[in-house]
Amino acid sequence: MEVSFSQEIKSLALGQGDTFHGEGILAITKGLLQSGVAYVGGYQGAPVSHLLDVMVQAKPYMDQLGVHVEACSNEASAAAMLGASIHYPLRGAVTWKSIVGTNVAADALSNLASPGVTGGVLIVVGEDYGEGASVIQERSHAYALKSCMVLLDPRPDLGKMVQMVEEGFRLSEASNMPAMMELRIRTCHVRGSFECKDNISPAVSTRHLMAEPAKFDYMKLAHPPVTFRQEKLKVEQRIPAARQYIVEHKLNELMDGPRQELGIIVQGGIYNALIRALQQFGLADAFGNSEIPLLVLNVTYPLVPEQVAEFALNKRAVLVVEEGQPEYIEQEIATFLRRRDINTALHGKDMLPSGGEYNVETLTAGLVAFLAQHASDVDSTSARAWLQGNGERRTAAAQQLAQAETTLPTRPPGFCIGCPERPVFSALKLAQQDVGPVHIAADIGCHAFGTFEPFSFGHSILGYGMSLASRAGVSPMMQRRTLSIMGDGGFWHNGLLTGVQSALFNSDDAVLMIFKNGYTSATGTQDILSTPSQAAKEGADDKSTSIVHTNQAIENTLKGMGVQWLRTVHTYEVAEMRKTLNEAFTTEVGGLKVIVAEGECQLERQRRIKPWIASLLKKGERVVRVKYGVDEDVCTGDHACIRLSGCPTLTLKDNPDPLKVDPVATVIDGCVGCGLCGANAHAATLCPSFYRAEVIQNPKWHERLLGTLRAAFVRVLQPA
């Protein structure tokens, strides 16, 4: 990974007396080190990728502390690392994106939670329900409930977040329960400061090794018959111990206010949005002081019945602010109150939306309903006016967009400029002209952008690396072979065993396309097993060329598993890729057919190319940059090139010929010279309007002379 986190690594090394300034997710990372974490693992995903990315690059510093850091192949392998804390007093932390990551890790988490842990365990999950960065809109709460794990939801304040990391480990050890900390996008990216502590080197670490393993203890295994005893321990010992710790250390915050007849119980992560909503009514200030008493749940599971009951007692009404569905917290609170015969009116999902993100506007609308029923003296005029103004502006914008529909084009998500995956979809479009439409099982990753225009390919997305497995029920029912698309990140994450192994075992007749770009690009271009080595990067004479061919891990693995039909094609060779796809769909050879589409991630290439070119220019050396363009006199205005490519740098401009009305295609600045537009034109036998030019910087003397002569010759040929 070419991205540098040098400044973030310096922040991790701050100690007592220093003040940390930065983002929430980096503060969490610092909190892990202050807590004496012994090992850290995980699988990157928004919005928590930064945690593991920084720690991986900080390996020299982690080695000094004795902290083991591991970038795992998937979330299941990360969760399995936590098995170290079952027997040993090792504090461990893992991280991934929820809910898709937690789904993959679920088996290991269940088998961890059953025997319980000795050393503290903290699972940091990116809980961005409703906020647009997650594929699936679900909550992690259900996993905490079913497996009996502590669930932390810290208030978005850096000091409080770091405190909850430290307390999370202690709570985990006090209750023998793994702790899960959910962090929303806004929590991860909130900026602030806190007073640092010295990092703690773990007592048992990579610098202080254990001499002997733990003694055998069957009670520490998730295996019958002791699992029945472990289930009793959850109810009889662990949950009561957790509740006691929560109360004694005041992990949940009671923020009192003068309006004692009302109360609001809120998840910690939504606290900031709630305060902003209360400000619309004049019921809170910018410092978080609320006139309505608040119970801020920094620990959302387990809840403390006595704490909730005491808060609700003698109140006319309580509003539960719980984001997402189902209303786990609201239901549990209702049970607590009714069992104690507390008749306080309880509201939540009856006044707030059942699903979706609880932003300030959503919470304000819910508070309008709550206050109208239980606090009619509160003037909600300004809040209603604000909501009405937002609605009017939204309506006006929608009307303007509707009126401009013919002139304002939509801008769907798409591939990066020069992305090596775009040519493959162009070739697939052409191949289907030859063999007919085929069923395409899509997958999670950058290649999922192929589901958008101008390609619109994909019939299903069922999980990371699951594409080949997901077409198993379709293939036998289709006249034509199906196509599964998978990235190399998905291949190593889940696709190898879930898809390839199963297809080979069952002798499935299918086609698999593996995008070999060398990185897990969609989550931040993290290194994987098929990433080019550092030696290959440094040894390349031309730093601009793709070097993923230097790593044959995927090809060797497939051959070793018995794949007979295997083709490797450079992604930018559209005509060759079209030919290979046609062969895969029509060959008489049965079984699994795999096409490895080889082309290095353009982002990583540019991160390597730009500093290299800058260094050459600084030294005054000759640099050649390829540029593609469109001959305006030849372009017919058909725009088939755009429909086949979708490249952002290939767009339209007014036709320079006054006698022609159709706009012509043009290549704008930003082109990285991948050559796809020309390759498409050749493969599809389109118009010959594309040209390739070379822009030479720091040219030699003879090139300057030749350029001058050429320019003079062209001027002579031009009409007066």
C-alpha positions in Angstrom: 0.0 0.0 0.0 1.6 3.3 -1.2 -0.4 5.5 1.2 1.7 6.9 4.0 0.3 7.3 7.6 3.5 8.8 9.1 1.7 11.6 10.9 -0.9 9.3 12.3 1.9 7.0 13.6 3.5 9.9 15.4 0.2 10.5 17.1 0.1 6.9 18.4 3.4 7.5 20.2 2.1 10.5 22.3 2.4 10.0 26.1 1.5 11.5 29.4 1.2 15.3 29.2 0.6 15.3 25.4 -2.6 16.4 23.8 -4.0 14.3 20.9 -5.7 16.1 18.0 -7.3 14.2 15.3 -10.1 11.9 14.2 -12.2 9.6 16.3 -11.0 6.3 14.8 -7.3 7.3 15.4 -8.2 8.1 18.9 -9.7 4.6 19.3 -6.4 3.2 18.0 -4.5 5.3 20.5 -6.9 4.0 23.2 -6.0 0.4 22.4 -2.3 1.1 23.0 -3.0 3.0 26.3 -5.0 -0.1 27.4 -2.1 -2.5 27.1 -3.5 -4.4 24.1 -1.3 -7.4 23.3 -2.5 -8.3 19.8 -4.6 -6.6 17.1 -6.2 -8.1 14.0 -8.9 -7.4 11.5 -10.2 -6.9 8.0 -10.5 -3.4 6.7 -13.8 -1.9 5.8 -15.5 1.5 6.1 -15.6 3.4 8.4 -12.9 1.6 10.5 -10.3 0.8 7.9 -8.0 3.5 9.3 -7.4 1.6 12.5 -5.8 -1.4 11.0 -4.1 0.5 8.1 -2.3 2.7 10.6 -1.3 -0.1 12.9 0.1 -2.2 10.0 2.3 0.7 8.9 3.3 1.3 12.5 4.8 -2.2 12.8 8.3 -1.0 13.9 6.6 0.9 16.8 4.3 -2.0 17.5 7.3 -4.2 17.7 8.9 -1.9 20.3 5.8 -2.2 22.5 5.5 -6.0 21.9 2.1 -5.7 20.2 1.4 -8.3 17.5 -0.6 -6.8 14.5 -2.1 -9.0 11.8 -4.1 -8.1 8.7 -6.3 -11.1 8.4 -7.6 -12.8 5.3 -11.2 -12.3 6.4 -13.3 -11.4 9.4 -13.7 -15.0 10.5 -9.9 -15.4 10.8 -9.8 -12.1 12.8 -12.4 -13.3 15.2 -10.6 -16.6 15.6 -7.5 -14.7 16.8 -9.5 -13.8 20.0 -9.2 -17.4 21.1 -5.9 -16.3 22.5 -7.8 -14.5 25.3 -9.8 -17.5 26.4 -6.9 -19.1 28.5 -4.4 -16.3 28.7 -4.5 -12.8 30.3 -3.9 -11.2 26.9 -5.9 -8.2 25.8 -6.9 -8.5 22.2 -8.7 -6.3 19.7 -10.0 -7.0 16.3 -11.8 -4.7 13.8 -14.0 -5.0 10.7 -17.0 -3.5 8.9 -20.4 -4.5 10.2 -22.8 -6.0 9.5 -21.3 -7.9 6.6 -18.1 -8.5 8.5 -19.9 -9.7 11.7 -21.9 -12.1 9.5 -18.6 -13.7 8.4 -17.2 -13.7 11.9 -20.4 -15.0 13.6 -19.3 -18.7 14.0 -16.0 -17.8 15.7 -17.8 -15.2 17.9 -20.4 -17.7 19.1 -17.6 -20.2 20.0 -15.7 -17.4 21.8 -18.6 -16.1 23.8 -19.6 -19.5 25.1 -16.5 -20.3 27.2 -15.9 -16.6 27.8 -12.6 -14.8 28.0 -9.9 -14.3 30.6 -8.0 -11.4 28.9 -10.1 -8.5 27.8 -11.5 -8.6 24.3 -12.7 -5.6 22.3 -14.3 -6.0 18.8 -14.4 -2.6 17.0 -17.0 -2.7 14.3 -17.9 0.0 11.8 -21.6 0.4 12.5 -22.7 2.8 9.8 -26.4 1.7 9.6 -28.3 4.2 7.5 -25.3 6.3 6.7 -24.5 5.0 3.2 -21.2 3.2 3.5 -22.6 -0.2 4.2 -24.0 -2.6 1.6 -26.5 -4.1 3.9 -28.7 -2.0 6.3 -28.7 -4.1 9.5 -27.5 -3.7 13.1 -24.9 -5.5 15.1 -27.1 -5.4 18.2 -28.7 -8.8 17.5 -25.2 -10.5 17.6 -24.5 -9.0 21.0 -27.9 -10.3 22.2 -27.7 -13.8 20.9 -24.1 -14.5 21.8 -24.1 -12.6 25.1 -21.4 -10.0 24.3 -21.1 -6.5 25.8 -22.1 -3.9 23.3 -20.5 -0.4 23.6 -21.9 2.6 21.8 -19.7 5.5 23.0 -20.8 9.1 23.0 -18.9 10.9 20.1 -16.4 12.7 22.2 -12.8 11.7 21.8 -12.1 11.7 25.6 -15.2 9.6 26.2 -14.4 7.2 23.3 -10.9 6.6 24.6 -12.2 6.1 28.1 -14.7 3.5 26.8 -11.9 1.6 25.1 -10.1 1.3 28.4 -13.2 0.5 30.3 -14.3 -1.9 27.6 -11.3 -4.1 28.3 -11.9 -3.9 32.1 -15.6 -4.7 31.7 -14.8 -7.6 29.4 -12.4 -9.0 32.1 -14.8 -8.3 35.0 -17.6 -10.2 33.2 -15.6 -12.7 31.2 -17.7 -11.5 28.2 -16.2 -10.3 24.8 -17.0 -6.6 24.3 -18.1 -5.2 20.9 -17.8 -1.5 20.2 -19.9 -0.1 17.4 -18.7 3.1 15.8 -20.8 5.1 13.3 -19.3 7.0 10.4 -19.7 10.3 12.2 -18.1 8.9 15.3 -15.1 7.6 13.4 -14.6 11.0 11.6 -15.5 13.4 14.4 -12.5 15.6 15.3 -11.4 16.7 18.7 -8.7 16.3 21.3 -8.0 14.5 24.6 -5.2 14.3 27.1 -3.0 11.3 26.4 -1.6 8.6 28.7 1.5 6.6 28.2 1.1 3.5 26.1 1.3 0.3 28.1 3.5 -2.6 26.9 1.6 -5.8 27.6 3.1 -8.0 30.3 2.9 -11.0 27.9 3.9 -9.9 24.5 6.1 -10.6 21.5 8.9 -9.2 23.6 8.0 -11.2 26.7 7.1 -14.7 25.6 5.2 -17.4 27.6 7.4 -20.4 28.5 4.5 -22.9 28.9 1.0 -23.3 27.5 -2.0 -23.1 29.8 -3.1 -26.3 31.6 -5.9 -28.3 29.9 -9.3 -27.1 31.1 -12.3 -28.6 29.4 -14.5 -25.8 30.7 -12.6 -23.4 28.3 -13.8 -25.3 25.2 -16.9 -24.6 23.3 -17.9 -28.2 23.2 -20.7 -30.3 24.8 -21.4 -31.1 27.5 -19.8 -28.0 29.0 -21.6 -25.6 26.6 -24.8 -26.2 28.7 -22.9 -25.0 31.8 -21.5 -22.1 29.9 -25.0 -21.0 28.9 -26.0 -21.0 32.6 -22.9 -18.9 33.4 -23.9 -16.2 31.0 -27.2 -15.7 32.8 -26.1 -16.4 36.4 -22.7 -14.8 36.6 -21.5 -12.9 33.5 -24.5 -10.6 32.8 -24.9 -9.7 36.5 -21.1 -9.0 36.8 -21.3 -6.8 33.7 -24.2 -4.9 35.1 -22.5 -4.4 38.4 -19.4 -3.0 36.7 -21.5 -0.7 34.5 -23.1 0.8 37.6 -20.0 1.0 39.8 -18.0 2.7 37.1 -20.8 4.9 35.8 -20.3 3.9 32.2 -23.8 5.1 31.3 -24.2 8.9 31.8 -27.1 10.5 33.6 -27.4 14.1 32.5 -29.9 15.8 34.7 -32.2 18.7 33.7 -34.9 20.9 35.3 -37.8 19.2 33.3 -38.0 16.2 35.7 -41.4 15.1 34.4 -39.8 14.0 31.1 -36.8 11.9 30.1 -34.9 10.7 27.0 -32.9 7.5 26.8 -30.5 7.7 23.9 -27.8 5.5 22.4 -24.4 7.1 23.1 -23.5 7.3 19.4 -26.6 9.4 18.6 -26.0 11.9 21.5 -24.5 14.7 19.4 -27.4 14.6 16.9 -29.9 14.6 19.8 -28.4 17.7 21.4 -28.5 19.5 18.0 -32.2 18.5 17.7 -33.0 19.8 21.2 -31.3 23.1 20.4 -34.0 23.7 17.8 -36.5 24.0 20.7 -34.2 25.9 23.0 -33.9 22.9 25.2 -30.2 22.4 25.0 -27.1 24.5 24.6 -23.9 24.0 22.5 -22.1 22.5 25.4 -24.5 19.6 25.7 -26.6 20.8 28.7 -30.2 19.7 28.3 -33.3 20.8 30.1 -34.8 17.3 29.6 -32.9 14.7 31.7 -30.9 12.3 29.5 -29.8 8.8 30.1 -26.9 8.3 27.7 -26.3 4.5 27.0 -22.6 4.1 26.3 -23.3 0.5 27.0 -26.4 -0.7 25.1 -26.1 -4.3 26.2 -26.6 -5.5 28.8 -28.9 -2.8 30.1 -29.2 -2.3 33.9 -32.9 -2.8 34.9 -32.5 -0.8 38.1 -30.8 2.1 36.3 -33.5 2.3 33.7 -36.3 2.0 36.2 -34.9 4.6 38.5 -34.5 7.0 35.6 -38.1 6.5 34.4 -39.7 6.5 37.9 -42.0 9.5 38.6 -41.7 10.7 35.0 -44.7 11.5 32.9 -43.1 10.2 29.7 -39.8 8.8 28.4 -38.6 8.8 24.8 -36.2 6.1 23.7 -33.9 7.2 20.8 -32.8 3.9 19.2 -31.6 3.9 15.6 -32.6 1.1 13.4 -35.0 -1.8 13.6 -36.1 -3.9 15.4 -36.4 -1.8 18.6 -34.3 -4.1 20.8 -33.6 -1.5 23.5 -37.1 -0.1 23.6 -38.6 -3.6 24.0 -36.2 -4.4 26.8 -36.9 -1.1 28.6 -40.6 -1.7 28.3 -40.2 -5.1 29.9 -38.2 -3.6 32.8 -40.8 -1.0 33.5 -43.9 -3.2 33.3 -42.3 -5.9 35.5 -41.9 -3.2 38.2 -45.4 -1.8 37.5 -43.9 1.6 36.5 -46.6 3.2 34.3 -44.5 5.9 32.7 -45.5 6.5 29.1 -42.9 5.0 26.9 -42.3 6.2 23.4 -39.9 5.5 20.6 -40.7 4.0 17.3 -44.2 5.3 17.5 -42.8 8.8 17.1 -39.5 8.1 15.3 -39.0 6.2 12.0 -38.7 2.4 12.3 -35.6 2.3 10.1 -33.0 4.6 8.6 -30.4 7.0 10.0 -31.4 9.3 12.9 -30.0 12.6 11.7 -30.8 15.9 13.3 -33.8 16.6 11.1 -35.3 13.1 11.8 -34.8 13.6 15.6 -36.3 17.1 15.5 -39.5 15.7 13.8 -39.8 13.0 16.5 -39.3 15.6 19.3 -42.1 17.7 17.8 -44.5 14.8 18.3 -43.2 13.9 21.7 -43.3 17.4 23.1 -46.7 18.2 21.6 -48.1 15.3 23.6 -46.3 15.7 26.9 -44.9 19.2 27.0 -47.3 21.6 25.3 -45.7 24.6 27.1 -42.6 24.2 24.9 -42.6 26.5 22.0 -41.9 24.4 18.9 -42.5 27.2 16.4 -38.9 27.6 15.4 -38.4 23.8 15.1 -41.5 23.4 13.0 -40.4 26.4 10.8 -36.9 24.8 10.4 -38.4 21.5 9.4 -40.9 23.2 7.0 -38.0 25.2 5.4 -36.0 22.1 4.9 -39.0 20.4 3.3 -39.7 23.4 1.0 -36.1 23.5 -0.1 -36.1 19.8 -0.8 -39.3 20.1 -2.8 -38.0 23.1 -4.8 -34.7 21.3 -5.6 -36.6 18.2 -6.7 -38.8 20.4 -9.0 -35.7 22.0 -10.5 -34.1 18.7 -11.1 -37.2 17.4 -12.7 -37.4 20.4 -15.0 -33.7 20.0 -15.9 -34.0 16.3 -16.5 -33.2 16.6 -20.2 -30.2 18.8 -19.7 -28.8 17.6 -16.4 -27.4 14.1 -16.8 -27.3 11.7 -13.9 -23.8 10.8 -12.5 -23.9 7.2 -11.3 -21.0 5.9 -9.3 -18.3 4.5 -11.5 -14.7 3.3 -11.9 -11.7 5.5 -11.4 -10.1 7.0 -14.5 -8.0 4.4 -16.1 -9.3 1.6 -13.9 -8.1 -1.7 -15.3 -11.6 -3.3 -14.6 -13.5 -1.0 -17.0 -12.0 -2.6 -20.2 -13.2 -6.0 -19.1 -16.8 -4.9 -18.9 -16.4 -3.3 -22.3 -15.2 -6.6 -23.7 -18.0 -8.4 -21.9 -20.5 -6.1 -23.6 -19.0 -7.0 -27.0 -18.8 -10.7 -26.1 -22.5 -10.9 -25.4 -23.2 -9.5 -28.8 -21.5 -12.7 -30.1 -22.9 -15.4 -27.7 -26.0 -13.7 -26.4 -26.9 -12.5 -22.9 -25.5 -14.5 -20.0 -26.4 -14.7 -16.3 -23.8 -12.7 -14.3 -23.2 -13.2 -10.6 -21.7 -10.0 -9.3 -19.6 -9.6 -6.2 -18.6 -7.0 -3.6 -15.6 -4.8 -4.6 -14.7 -2.2 -7.1 -16.1 -4.4 -9.9 -19.5 -3.9 -8.4 -19.5 -0.6 -10.3 -20.1 -2.7 -13.3 -23.7 -2.9 -12.1 -24.2 0.8 -13.0 -24.5 2.4 -16.4 -23.2 2.1 -19.0 -22.7 -1.6 -18.3 -25.6 -2.6 -15.9 -24.1 -6.1 -15.4 -25.1 -8.4 -12.5 -28.0 -10.5 -11.4 -27.0 -10.9 -7.7 -24.6 -9.8 -5.0 -24.7 -12.2 -2.1 -21.5 -11.5 -0.1 -17.8 -10.9 -0.5 -16.3 -13.6 -2.6 -19.6 -15.4 -3.0 -20.3 -14.8 -6.7 -19.2 -18.3 -7.9 -21.1 -20.0 -5.2 -24.2 -17.9 -5.8 -24.6 -19.1 -9.4 -24.6 -22.8 -8.4 -28.4 -23.0 -8.4 -28.7 -21.1 -11.7 -26.1 -22.9 -13.9 -28.0 -26.2 -14.2 -31.1 -24.3 -15.4 -29.4 -22.2 -18.1 -28.8 -23.1 -21.7 -25.7 -20.8 -21.7 -22.9 -20.9 -19.2 -23.0 -18.4 -16.4 -20.3 -15.9 -15.5 -19.1 -15.1 -12.0 -17.1 -12.0 -11.3 -14.7 -11.8 -8.4 -11.8 -9.6 -7.3 -8.5 -11.0 -6.0 -9.5 -9.5 -2.6 -12.8 -11.5 -2.7 -10.9 -14.6 -4.0 -8.6 -14.7 -0.9 -11.4 -13.6 1.5 -14.0 -16.2 0.8 -14.1 -17.1 -2.9 -11.3 -19.8 -2.9 -13.1 -22.2 -0.5 -16.7 -21.1 -0.8 -16.7 -20.9 -4.6 -13.8 -22.5 -6.4 -13.5 -25.5 -4.1 -17.2 -26.2 -4.3 -17.4 -25.8 -8.1 -14.4 -28.1 -8.6 -15.8 -30.7 -6.2 -19.1 -30.7 -8.0 -17.6 -30.5 -11.6 -19.7 -27.4 -12.3 -19.6 -26.1 -15.8 -19.2 -22.4 -15.3 -17.0 -19.4 -16.1 -15.2 -17.4 -13.4 -13.6 -14.0 -14.0 -11.0 -12.9 -11.4 -9.9 -9.3 -11.4 -6.2 -9.5 -10.4 -5.4 -5.9 -9.6 -3.0 -6.8 -6.8 -4.9 -5.2 -3.8 -8.1 -5.0 -1.9 -8.8 -1.8 -3.6 -12.4 -0.9 -2.5 -11.4 -0.7 1.2 -8.2 1.3 0.6 -5.8 -0.7 -1.5 -4.6 -2.9 1.3 -2.0 -5.6 0.5 -3.1 -9.2 0.0 -1.5 -12.5 -0.9 -1.3 -11.5 -4.6 0.1 -8.1 -4.1 3.4 -7.4 -6.0 6.4 -7.5 -3.7 8.3 -4.5 -2.7 11.3 -5.8 -4.6 9.2 -6.0 -7.8 8.1 -2.4 -7.3 11.6 -1.1 -6.7 13.2 -3.3 -9.4 10.9 -2.2 -12.3 12.8 0.1 -14.7 9.5 1.7 -15.9 7.5 2.5 -12.8 4.4 3.2 -14.9 3.9 -0.4 -16.0 1.7 -2.9 -14.3 3.6 -5.3 -12.2 0.9 -7.7 -10.9 2.1 -10.3 -13.3 5.2 -10.8 -11.0 3.0 -12.5 -8.4 1.5 -15.8 -9.6 -0.1 -16.8 -6.3 -3.7 -16.9 -7.7 -2.6 -18.9 -10.8 -0.5 -21.3 -8.8 -3.3 -21.9 -6.4 -5.9 -22.6 -9.1 -3.6 -25.0 -10.9 -2.8 -26.7 -7.6 -6.6 -27.2 -7.0 -7.0 -28.8 -10.4 -8.3 -26.0 -12.7 -7.6 -27.2 -16.2 -9.0 -24.3 -18.3 -7.1 -21.2 -17.1 -6.4 -18.1 -19.2 -4.6 -14.9 -18.2 -5.4 -11.8 -20.2 -4.2 -8.2 -19.7 -7.3 -6.2 -19.0 -6.6 -3.4 -21.5 -6.5 -5.8 -24.4 -10.2 -5.5 -25.1 -10.1 -7.5 -28.4 -8.2 -10.4 -26.7 -10.5 -10.3 -23.7 -13.5 -10.5 -26.0 -12.0 -13.5 -27.8 -11.2 -15.2 -24.5 -14.7 -14.7 -23.1 -16.2 -16.1 -26.3 -14.0 -19.1 -26.0 -15.0 -19.7 -22.4 -18.7 -19.5 -23.2 -18.5 -21.8 -26.2 -15.7 -24.3 -25.6 -16.6 -28.0 -25.4 -14.3 -28.3 -22.4 -16.4 -28.9 -19.3 -15.8 -28.0 -15.7 -14.7 -24.7 -14.2 -13.1 -22.2 -16.6 -11.2 -19.3 -15.1 -10.1 -16.1 -16.7 -7.6 -14.0 -14.7 -7.9 -10.4 -15.8 -4.5 -8.9 -15.0 -4.1 -5.2 -14.5 -2.8 -3.3 -11.5 -5.1 -1.0 -9.6 -4.8 2.5 -11.2 -4.8 4.3 -7.9 -1.8 2.4 -6.6 0.0 2.8 -10.0 -0.6 6.6 -9.9 0.7 6.7 -6.3 3.9 5.1 -7.6 4.0 6.9 -10.9 3.5 10.5 -9.9 6.5 10.7 -7.4 8.7 8.9 -9.9 7.9 11.3 -12.7 8.2 14.3 -10.4 11.7 13.1 -9.5 12.7 12.6 -13.1 11.5 16.1 -14.0 13.3 17.6 -11.1 16.5 16.0 -12.4 15.8 17.4 -15.9 15.4 13.9 -17.4 13.3 13.2 -20.5 9.7 12.1 -19.7 7.1 10.8 -22.2 3.4 11.0 -21.3 0.9 9.3 -23.5 -2.3 11.3 -24.3 -5.3 10.1 -26.2 -7.7 12.4 -28.1 -10.5 12.5 -30.7 -10.2 14.0 -34.2 -13.2 16.3 -34.3 -13.3 16.3 -38.1 -13.6 12.5 -38.1 -16.0 12.0 -35.2 -19.6 11.4 -36.4 -21.3 12.1 -33.1 -22.6 8.6 -32.7 -21.1 8.3 -29.1 -20.9 4.5 -29.2 -17.4 4.9 -27.7 -19.0 6.5 -24.5 -21.7 3.9 -24.2 -19.0 1.2 -24.4 -16.5 2.8 -22.0 -18.1 5.1 -19.5 -14.7 6.7 -18.8 -15.2 10.1 -17.0 -12.6 11.7 -19.2 -14.4 10.7 -22.4 -17.2 13.3 -22.7 -18.9 15.6 -25.2 -18.4 19.1 -26.5 -20.0 21.2 -29.1 -19.3 20.3 -32.7 -16.9 22.8 -34.3 -18.6 22.3 -37.7 -21.4 24.8 -37.9 -23.3 22.5 -40.3 -23.4 19.6 -37.8 -25.7 19.7 -34.7 -24.5 16.5 -32.9 -21.8 17.1 -30.3 -18.5 15.4 -30.7 -16.6 13.2 -28.3 -13.6 14.6 -26.6 -10.9 13.5 -24.1 -10.6 16.0 -21.3 -7.7 16.7 -18.8 -7.4 13.9 -16.3 -6.8 11.2 -18.8 -4.1 8.8 -17.6 -3.4 7.3 -21.0 -4.7 3.8 -20.4 -5.7 3.5 -24.0 -9.1 2.0 -23.4 -10.9 4.4 -25.7 -8.7 3.4 -28.6 -8.8 -0.3 -27.7 -12.6 -0.2 -27.6 -12.7 1.5 -31.0 -10.5 -1.2 -32.5 -12.2 -4.2 -30.8 -15.7 -3.0 -31.7 -14.7 -1.7 -35.2 -15.9 1.8 -34.3 -14.9 5.0 -36.1 -11.2 5.8 -36.5 -11.4 9.1 -34.7 -9.2 8.3 -31.8 -5.6 9.2 -31.9 -2.6 8.5 -29.6 -0.1 11.2 -29.0 3.1 11.5 -26.9 3.8 14.6 -24.9 7.5 14.9 -24.3 8.8 16.9 -21.3 12.5 17.8 -21.3 13.0 16.8 -24.9 16.4 16.3 -26.5 17.8 18.8 -28.9 16.9 16.7 -32.0 13.3 16.3 -30.8 13.0 20.1 -30.4 14.3 20.5 -33.9 12.0 17.9 -35.3 9.0 19.4 -33.5 9.8 22.8 -35.0 10.0 21.4 -38.5 6.7 19.5 -38.1 4.9 22.6 -36.8 6.2 24.6 -39.8 5.1 21.9 -42.2 1.6 21.7 -40.7 1.2 25.5 -41.0 2.0 25.3 -44.7 -0.6 22.7 -45.3 -3.3 24.6 -43.4 -5.6 26.7 -45.5 -5.3 30.5 -45.3 
